[in-house]
């Protein structure tokens, strides 16, 4: 089992920045791809960003590319999502997720195995 705990959500104005963090339990963190997903009210949970086990590869949804940066610190069992140039449409609950598979990267919620409870990010106009 993997426990994931997000933090850092809050209220920010459009154009501002926010960094959310995800702390993972266990000693296997470096074996997992880690991702961020978000879910706005009435919407499906959508892919935001994913990072490879060693941090060497990153993937982003087109909607956040160039604005958001995913990173990880394996020594701290933590993954981050730096969100810049925030837009009101970024408002959502942001979820951290772990992919324990050894297969190909899947940039979808169904490709993830463990989830945090989420942290709310609200971007005002």
C-alpha positions in Angstrom: 0.0 0.0 0.0 1.1 3.5 -0.8 -0.2 6.5 1.2 -0.1 9.9 -0.5 -0.8 13.2 1.2 -1.2 16.4 -0.8 -0.6 19.8 0.7 -0.2 23.4 -0.5 -3.6 24.1 -2.1 -5.3 27.3 -1.5 -6.7 30.5 -3.1 -4.7 32.4 -5.7 -5.5 35.1 -8.2 -5.3 34.6 -11.9 -1.7 35.1 -13.1 -0.4 34.0 -9.7 1.6 31.0 -8.7 1.1 28.1 -6.3 3.0 25.0 -5.5 1.4 21.8 -4.3 3.2 18.9 -2.7 2.6 15.3 -2.3 4.3 13.2 0.4 4.4 9.5 -0.1 4.9 6.7 2.4 7.3 3.8 2.2 10.7 3.1 0.8 9.5 2.3 -2.8 8.8 5.8 -3.8 11.6 5.9 -6.3 10.1 2.9 -8.1 6.9 4.7 -8.9 6.0 7.1 -11.6 4.2 10.0 -10.0 1.4 12.1 -11.4 -0.9 15.0 -10.7 -4.5 15.0 -11.8 -7.3 17.4 -11.2 -11.0 17.3 -11.0 -13.2 20.4 -11.3 -16.8 20.3 -10.1 -19.0 18.3 -12.5 -16.0 17.3 -14.5 -14.0 14.1 -15.1 -10.7 13.7 -13.3 -8.1 14.7 -15.9 -4.4 14.2 -16.3 -2.2 17.2 -15.5 1.4 16.0 -15.3 3.5 12.9 -14.7 7.1 12.3 -13.9 9.3 9.2 -14.3 10.9 7.3 -11.5 14.2 9.2 -11.6 12.7 12.4 -12.8 14.3 12.2 -16.2 11.1 12.4 -18.1 8.0 14.6 -17.6 4.7 14.7 -19.4 2.1 17.5 -19.3 -1.4 18.0 -20.5 -1.6 20.6 -23.3 -3.7 22.8 -21.0 -0.9 23.3 -18.5 2.2 22.9 -20.7 4.5 25.8 -20.3 2.8 26.9 -17.1 3.1 23.9 -14.7 6.2 22.0 -13.7 6.3 18.6 -12.0 9.3 17.6 -10.0 10.3 15.1 -7.4 12.7 14.7 -4.6 13.2 11.0 -4.0 15.2 11.5 -0.9 12.2 13.2 0.6 9.6 10.9 -0.9 7.9 14.0 -2.3 6.6 15.1 -5.7 5.7 18.7 -6.5 3.6 20.6 -8.9 4.7 24.2 -9.5 1.8 26.1 -11.0 2.5 29.4 -12.6 0.3 31.8 -14.6 -2.7 30.4 -13.0 -6.1 30.6 -14.8 -9.5 30.4 -13.3 -10.0 27.2 -15.3 -7.2 25.6 -13.2 -9.6 25.6 -10.2 -10.0 22.0 -9.1 -9.1 19.5 -6.5 -5.6 18.4 -7.3 -4.8 14.8 -6.7 -1.4 13.1 -6.4 -1.2 9.6 -7.8 1.3 6.8 -8.0 1.8 4.4 -10.9 3.5 1.2 -9.7 3.4 -0.6 -13.1 6.5 -1.5 -15.1 4.7 -1.0 -18.4 4.3 1.9 -20.7 3.3 5.4 -19.4 -0.5 5.9 -19.4 -1.5 9.5 -19.1 -4.9 8.8 -17.7 -6.4 8.3 -14.3 -7.0 4.7 -15.0 -3.2 4.2 -15.3 -2.6 5.1 -11.7 -2.7 2.7 -8.8 -2.8 4.9 -5.6 -4.3 8.2 -4.9 -4.2 10.9 -2.3 -7.2 12.6 -1.0 -6.6 15.8 -2.9 -6.0 19.4 -2.2 -8.2 22.2 -3.4 -6.8 24.9 -5.6 -9.0 27.9 -6.3 -8.0 30.6 -8.8 -10.0 33.8 -8.8 -10.4 36.2 -11.7 
